[in-house]
Amino acid sequence: MPMYDYKCLDCGKESLIVVTLKEHAAGGIVCPACGSKKLQQLFSPFIAHTTKKS
């Protein structure tokens, strides 16, 4: 499942949250610290892992 970085606009805590694509599209994600639904998605870099060596 994909992981997304979020920052809570109420308590200020940044969290890495694992959600399904359906949950992410629906926007029903809550802050694990305070339960608020006022979250802002943070953009972070990613690394693609492959099994083939070049």
N, C-alpha and C positions, 0 to 999 in steps of 0.2 A: 504494500500500500504506500502511496505517496506521503511524504512528510512535508509539512509547511511550517515556516516560521511566522509567528504572529506576535503582535504587541497589543496588550490590553490598553485601551484608552481610558479606563477607569482606574485601575491599580498600577499601571505602568510596567507590569511584568512581561518579559519576553519569554515565549514558550515555543517549543518544537512539538507540533501536534500531528499525530498520524490520523488521517481521515480518508474515507473513500472518495472517489471522484464525484459521486452523487452528493455526498454531504458537503463537499467543497463548493459545488455548483449551487446548491440550495442555500448556503450561507448559514446553516444552523449550528455553527461552531461556538462553543462557550469557553471562557477563560478557565483553566483548571485551578487557578488560585482563588478567584472571587466569584466565578459563575456569570460574569457579565457577557453579553453578546456583542459588546462594542469592541471588536477586534479589527486591527489593521494588519493586512498581510505584508510581511517584509520580504524583500527580494534578496535572495542569497545565491551565490554561485553554486554550481553543481559539477560533479565529475562523473563522466560516463565510464563505467567499467565494462570491458569486453573480455571475452575468453580467448580470443585469438591474439597471439603475440606478433608484432610487426617487425 
